[in-house]
Amino acid sequence: MWIRERGLLAESFGSDAVKVSVDTGHANCMHGSAGAPPVDHFVKAAGKQLAHVHLQDTDGYADRHWLPGSGTIRWPAVFEALRDCCENPRLVIEVFGQYQADIPQCVARFEEQGLAR
C-alpha cells in the first residue's frame, strides 16, 4: 500500500533520528478528497516508525486545523491505532488561534472518552 512508503523510506536510513510524522488533518483531507484510506490507516502504516503526530480535525476537504472532535476524523480508531502499533509518539494538538483556548477542554474530552490519559 502506498501509504507505507514513508515508513520504508525512514527505515532505509538505518537511523533512529529519521522517523515518520502523520498530520491527521492532512491525512483526512486525502481521505475525503482523493480517496486515500482513513486517518487510522496512516497511523497503522507508519507503525514503529511513527514518532510525531499533529492532531487536528477537518471536514475531509480542506486543512481546517479544527479542534479534534469538530470534524469527520474517527478519533477512537486513530487512538486505537496509536495504542496498537506505536511506541510513545509525540502528540501535538495543532489548531489555529481561535481554537487554542479550547485545547484543555479537548484534552479533557479525550480523557473522558478513554482515548488519552
Residue, then its C-alpha position, 0 to 999 in steps of 0.5 A: m500500500w502506498i501509504r507505507e512508503r514513508g515508513l520504508l523510506a525512514e527505515s532505509f536510513g538505518s537511523d533512529a533520528v529519521k522517523v515518520s510524522v502523520d498530520t491527521g488533518h492532512a491525512n483526512c483531507m486525502h481521505g475525503s478528497a482523493g480517496a486515500p484510506p482513513v486517518d487510522h490507516f496512516v497511523k497503522a502504516a507508519g507503525k514503529q516508525l511513527a514518532h510525531v503526530h499533529l492532531q487536528d480535525t477537518d471536514g475531509y476537504a480542506d486543512r481546517h486545523w479544527l479542534p479534534g472532535s469538530g470534524t469527520i476524523r474517527w478519533p477512537a480508531v486513530f487512538e486505537a491505532l496509536r495504542d496498537c502499533c506505536e511506541n510513545p509518539r509525540l502528540v501535538i494538538e495543532v489548531f489555529g488561534q481561535y481554537q487554542a483556548d479550547i485545547p484543555q477542554c479537548v484534552a479533557r474530552f479525550e480523557e473522558q472518552g478513554l482515548a488519552r490519559 
